[in-house]
Amino acid sequence: MWHFKKFDELTTRELHSLYMERMKVFIVEQQSPFLDADENDLISTHIFKVEDGKVVANARIFETEEGAIHIGRILVREEYRGKGLSRELLDTALNYIDEMYPEHEIEMNAEVYIKKLYASYGFREVAEPEIRSGIAHVWMKREPAAALALAE
């Protein structure tokens, strides 16, 4: 089951589980020391799926100062990869964004190795790749849902 919660709606156990999975993936697995928990957690909607009492997929979204919707901290727990959960997570997150923020452009700072997946959802590269925390990333954006609907 997918959960959509603002920071203040998360239980302490949910928050702990989200942070544990993010640390496992972004800091330990990717060997990328950085401060994962940040101020954006406080203004985000946290989208996550729990199975057998464990967070198995996660993303967070928030509105930037420029008015775009940023999607990030996208992860699938290691043992759940290769089973279509990345697409399920993106479908879920983008449907939520398109419904709640149809007039907003969507942006992300994607890891280069997975940019083709995001491109299949209409994201386009808007900057040259750069190394962030030791990993190649590229800024990508997608038009607002309302604009995509007009183009069809």
TIBADREN-199200 format. One record per residue (C-alpha): x negated, y negated, z; chain; residue in three letters; residue number from 1. Coordinates in Angstrom, 2 decimals, decimal comma, always signed. Example, Ala and Ser with C-alpha at 12.3 -4.5 7.8 and 13.67 -1.06 7.14 Angstrom:
TIBADREN-199200
     east    north       up  ch   aa    i
   -12,30    +4,50    +7,80   A  ALA    1
   -13,67    +1,06    +7,14   A  SER    2
This chain:
TIBADREN-199200
     east    north       up  ch   aa    i
    +0,00    +0,00    +0,00   A  MET    1
    -1,24    -3,48    -0,90   A  TRP    2
    -1,33    -6,21    +1,73   A  HIS    3
    -1,31    -9,97    +1,11   A  PHE    4
    -2,27   -11,91    +4,21   A  LYS    5
    -3,51   -15,36    +5,10   A  LYS    6
    -6,39   -15,40    +7,57   A  PHE    7
    -4,18   -16,17   +10,58   A  ASP    8
    -1,86   -13,28    +9,67   A  GLU    9
    -4,63   -10,67    +9,78   A  LEU   10
    -4,82    -8,51   +12,87   A  THR   11
    -8,21    -8,35   +14,53   A  THR   12
    -8,55    -4,75   +13,32   A  ARG   13
    -7,73    -5,72    +9,73   A  GLU   14
   -10,24    -8,57    +9,85   A  LEU   15
   -12,87    -6,25   +11,30   A  HIS   16
   -12,20    -3,68    +8,54   A  SER   17
   -12,40    -6,32    +5,80   A  LEU   18
   -15,69    -7,68    +7,13   A  TYR   19
   -17,15    -4,18    +7,58   A  MET   20
   -16,37    -3,19    +3,99   A  GLU   21
   -17,69    -6,48    +2,62   A  ARG   22
   -20,92    -6,08    +4,60   A  MET   23
   -21,33    -2,48    +3,42   A  LYS   24
   -20,96    -3,46    -0,23   A  VAL   25
   -22,35    -6,96    -0,54   A  PHE   26
   -25,15    -6,90    +2,03   A  ILE   27
   -26,21    -3,27    +2,56   A  VAL   28
   -25,42    -1,53    -0,75   A  GLU   29
   -26,45    -4,47    -2,93   A  GLN   30
   -29,35    -5,35    -0,62   A  GLN   31
   -28,31    -8,98    -0,74   A  SER   32
   -28,70   -10,79    +2,58   A  PRO   33
   -26,31   -13,72    +2,75   A  PHE   34
   -23,63   -15,07    +5,06   A  LEU   35
   -20,57   -13,18    +3,83   A  ASP   36
   -18,03   -14,65    +6,25   A  ALA   37
   -17,52   -18,29    +5,37   A  ASP   38
   -15,09   -21,19    +5,59   A  GLU   39
   -13,21   -19,94    +2,53   A  ASN   40
   -11,99   -16,92    +4,52   A  ASP   41
    -9,93   -19,35    +6,59   A  LEU   42
    -8,04   -20,71    +3,57   A  ILE   43
    -7,79   -17,48    +1,57   A  SER   44
    -5,07   -15,01    +0,90   A  THR   45
    -6,71   -11,65    +1,52   A  HIS   46
    -5,46    -8,90    -0,77   A  ILE   47
    -6,37    -5,41    +0,33   A  PHE   48
    -5,33    -1,79    +0,14   A  LYS   49
    -5,52    +0,61    +3,07   A  VAL   50
    -5,61    +4,39    +2,75   A  GLU   51
    -6,16    +6,81    +5,62   A  ASP   52
    -6,67    +3,83    +7,93   A  GLY   53
    -9,54    +2,40    +5,81   A  LYS   54
    -9,73    -0,65    +3,59   A  VAL   55
   -10,46    +0,83    +0,16   A  VAL   56
   -10,18    -2,29    -2,02   A  ALA   57
   -10,26    -6,01    -1,31   A  ASN   58
   -10,24    -9,45    -2,91   A  ALA   59
    -9,63   -12,93    -1,61   A  ARG   60
    -8,12   -15,90    -3,37   A  ILE   61
    -8,02   -19,58    -2,53   A  PHE   62
    -7,38   -22,92    -4,17   A  GLU   63
   -10,54   -24,91    -4,82   A  THR   64
   -10,86   -28,66    -4,29   A  GLU   65
   -10,63   -29,01    -8,09   A  GLU   66
    -7,26   -27,21    -8,13   A  GLY   67
    -8,38   -23,90    -9,64   A  ALA   68
    -7,65   -20,57    -8,00   A  ILE   69
   -10,85   -18,78    -7,08   A  HIS   70
   -10,86   -15,00    -6,84   A  ILE   71
   -13,80   -13,36    -5,15   A  GLY   72
   -15,18   -10,86    -2,66   A  ARG   73
   -13,78    -8,22    -5,01   A  ILE   74
   -14,73    -4,73    -3,92   A  LEU   75
   -13,76    -1,09    -4,05   A  VAL   76
   -15,08    +1,24    -1,36   A  ARG   77
   -17,83    +3,43    -2,81   A  GLU   78
   -16,05    +6,79    -2,56   A  GLU   79
   -12,94    +5,32    -4,27   A  TYR   80
   -14,76    +4,03    -7,36   A  ARG   81
   -14,18    +5,55   -10,77   A  GLY   82
   -10,51    +6,25   -10,03   A  LYS   83
    -8,92    +3,14   -11,58   A  GLY   84
    -8,73    +1,21    -8,32   A  LEU   85
   -10,65    -1,77    -9,74   A  SER   86
    -7,99    -2,26   -12,40   A  ARG   87
    -5,22    -1,71    -9,86   A  GLU   88
    -6,79    -4,37    -7,62   A  LEU   89
    -7,16    -6,83   -10,50   A  LEU   90
    -3,62    -6,18   -11,72   A  ASP   91
    -2,30    -6,75    -8,21   A  THR   92
    -4,37    -9,89    -7,55   A  ALA   93
    -3,72   -11,49   -10,94   A  LEU   94
    +0,02   -10,75   -10,81   A  ASN   95
    +0,11   -12,43    -7,40   A  TYR   96
    -1,84   -15,45    -8,68   A  ILE   97
    +0,28   -15,72   -11,84   A  ASP   98
    +3,46   -15,67    -9,75   A  GLU   99
    +2,30   -18,00    -6,97   A  MET  100
    +0,09   -20,36    -9,01   A  TYR  101
    +1,29   -20,20   -12,66   A  PRO  102
    -0,09   -23,66   -13,52   A  GLU  103
    -3,59   -23,04   -12,12   A  HIS  104
    -6,69   -21,93   -13,97   A  GLU  105
    -8,42   -18,94   -12,36   A  ILE  106
   -12,17   -18,84   -11,79   A  GLU  107
   -14,65   -16,32   -10,49   A  MET  108
   -18,36   -15,87   -10,11   A  ASN  109
   -18,64   -12,37   -11,57   A  ALA  110
   -21,52    -9,95   -11,39   A  GLU  111
   -22,87    -9,70   -14,94   A  VAL  112
   -22,71    -5,90   -15,08   A  TYR  113
   -18,89    -5,94   -14,76   A  ILE  114
   -18,05    -9,01   -16,84   A  LYS  115
   -16,52    -6,88   -19,63   A  LYS  116
   -13,83    -5,70   -17,22   A  LEU  117
   -12,94    -9,30   -16,38   A  TYR  118
   -13,06   -10,29   -20,07   A  ALA  119
   -10,41    -7,62   -20,73   A  SER  120
    -8,14    -9,69   -18,43   A  TYR  121
    -8,69   -12,88   -20,43   A  GLY  122
   -11,63   -14,32   -18,48   A  PHE  123
   -14,30   -16,08   -20,53   A  ARG  124
   -17,85   -17,03   -19,61   A  GLU  125
   -18,24   -20,75   -18,97   A  VAL  126
   -21,89   -20,91   -17,92   A  ALA  127
   -25,15   -19,10   -18,41   A  GLU  128
   -25,82   -16,20   -16,03   A  PRO  129
   -27,77   -17,04   -12,89   A  GLU  130
   -29,28   -15,07   -10,04   A  ILE  131
   -27,36   -15,44    -6,76   A  ARG  132
   -28,50   -13,54    -3,70   A  SER  133
   -30,71   -11,42    -5,94   A  GLY  134
   -27,90   -10,38    -8,33   A  ILE  135
   -27,10   -11,74   -11,81   A  ALA  136
   -23,74   -13,58   -11,80   A  HIS  137
   -21,82   -15,56   -14,39   A  VAL  138
   -19,01   -18,09   -13,94   A  TRP  139
   -15,85   -17,00   -15,71   A  MET  140
   -12,46   -18,65   -16,09   A  LYS  141
    -8,99   -17,66   -17,26   A  ARG  142
    -6,26   -19,98   -18,47   A  GLU  143
    -3,21   -20,51   -16,26   A  PRO  144
    -0,42   -17,95   -16,66   A  ALA  145
    +1,90   -20,66   -17,94   A  ALA  146
    -0,54   -21,54   -20,73   A  ALA  147
    -1,05   -17,87   -21,62   A  LEU  148
    +2,71   -17,40   -21,88   A  ALA  149
    +2,99   -20,33   -24,30   A  LEU  150
    +0,23   -18,89   -26,47   A  ALA  151
    +2,11   -15,60   -26,96   A  GLU  152
